[in-house]
């Protein structure tokens, strides 16, 4: 695995400890994803820290989450310390996205335009708002757009553009 933190892609986030034997619950960014199971090791990153490489000792699905035991995490106390950490993997280790598909990280930095071509800003992040992912856009006016067809008309990663239904001025 490459250690270049600029090339790491988020698969999910550790939400809490599970049980007393060091397992944690990881909420995947894509609810139906099984991508974690392709890896023997991943990177864990606290919001204010550097990514740390860790080996996966065991992983299984549970409802819409993954239950994971990382090497060296032997009890609930150790597992509780992992809550809030992002689970990351090197971008080059992921398969290329299929036709009409993209990785969420591929959207960050793309220019956002209205249907008439007006530049509205750039995507600064994609976050989970519960029911649907949301694009956060910064520009002359910062706003958020749910990542659904009603509001996001077109995504062209190769061209570096996201076309959205622009929100009404307030």
N, C-alpha and C positions, 0 to 999 in steps of 0.2 A: 504494500500500500504506500502510496506517495504521501509524504509528510507536508506538502504544500498546502497551508490552510486556505489559500485563495481558491483552491480547486475542490473544496469540500462541499458536499450537498447534503442538506438536511433531509432525513427520513422521518423523523418524529421527535418527540420530547418525552423525557421521563416525567411522569406525573406524581408518582408516590411509591412508597414501599408496599410490597404485597407479601403478607405472611411474616413468618419469623426466620426464614432460612436464607435471606439475602436477595430474594427476587424483587424486581421493580415492575411497575406497570408503565409501559411506553405507549403513548397515543401516537399512532402513525399519522403523518400528514395526509395520506390518501387512505381513507377508511378501509378499503378492500385490499390493500397492499399486503403482499407477502415478501416484499423485497429484502427485509431484514434477514430472512432465513438463508439467503445466498452468501452471507458473510460470516467468517470465523472471528473477525475482529472489526471494530468500528472506532470512531472517535467520539468522546463525550466532551461537551464544552459547556462550562458555566457561563452565564451572561457576561461576566467580567474577567474571564480567564482564557487561557490558550487551550486549544483542543488537546485532549489526552487520549492516546491510543489504549484501547482495552480489548481483551479477548472475551468472546461470548462463550460461557460454559454451557448454557442451556437457553432455549427459546421456544415458546409455544404461543398459539393464539388463545385468546379468551374474549369472547364477545367481539367488540370492535377495537380491541387493544392487543398488545403483545405482552406476555409475561417473560421477563428476561432475567437471567442471573449472569452477572459479569464476574470475571476472574477476580478473586480477592474480596469479593463482596459476600461475606459469610453469614451475616445476621441482619436483623431489622435495622439496627442502629446505623450500620454501614449503608444499607439501602436507602434509608431516609436522607442521608447526606447527598444522594444523587438526584433527588427531586429537583426539577426545574432545568436539568441539563438537556441540551440538544443532542440528538443522536445523528452523527454525520458519517458520510462515506466519501471516498475520493470520486470525483465526477467521472474520471476515465474508467472506473470499475463498473459503471452502470451501462446497460445496453442503450443503444441509440433509441430515442423515442420514435414511435410509429407515426404513420401519416396522420396529421391533425393532432398529434400529441406533443406535449412539452413537459419539461421538469419545471416546477414552480420557481426554482432559482434562476431559470432562463429568462423569466419575465422582469426581474429586477434590472433596472437601468434602461429598459426599453422606452422609447418615446411614445407618449399617449396623444392621440389625435381624435378630433370629433369626426363625424361622418363627412363633413364638408372640408376636411383637411386642416382645420385649425389646430395648432400645437397647443395642448393643454398642460403639458408637463412631462414628468418621467415617473415610472413605477419605482418606488423606493422600498417597498416590501409587499409581501403577500402574507396574510395572516388568517388564521382560522377563527371565524366569528360564530362558530357553533353549527348553524345549518349549512352555510356555504363559505368557501374561502372569499376573502375580500382583498382587492388591490388598493394599496394606499398610493396616491399620486400627489407629487409635489410639483408646483409650478407657480404661475402668477396667483393662482388660487388653489390651495390644497384641498383635496377631497378624497372620498373613498367610493369604490364601485364594487358591488358584489360580482364575483366571477361566474356569471350566468349569461346565457345567450341574450336575454332581454336587454342587458346593459353593455356587455362586451360583444361587439359585433364581429370583430376579426382579430386574430392574433397571428402575426407573421414574425416569428423569431428571427428568421434569416434576414429579413429586411429591417429588423429592429423596431417594429411598430405594433402598437395595440390601438385598435379603433374602438372607441366607446361611445355610448349614448351620453352626451354631456349632460350633467345635472343642471337644473334650472338655477339661474342667479338668484340669490336671496337679497 
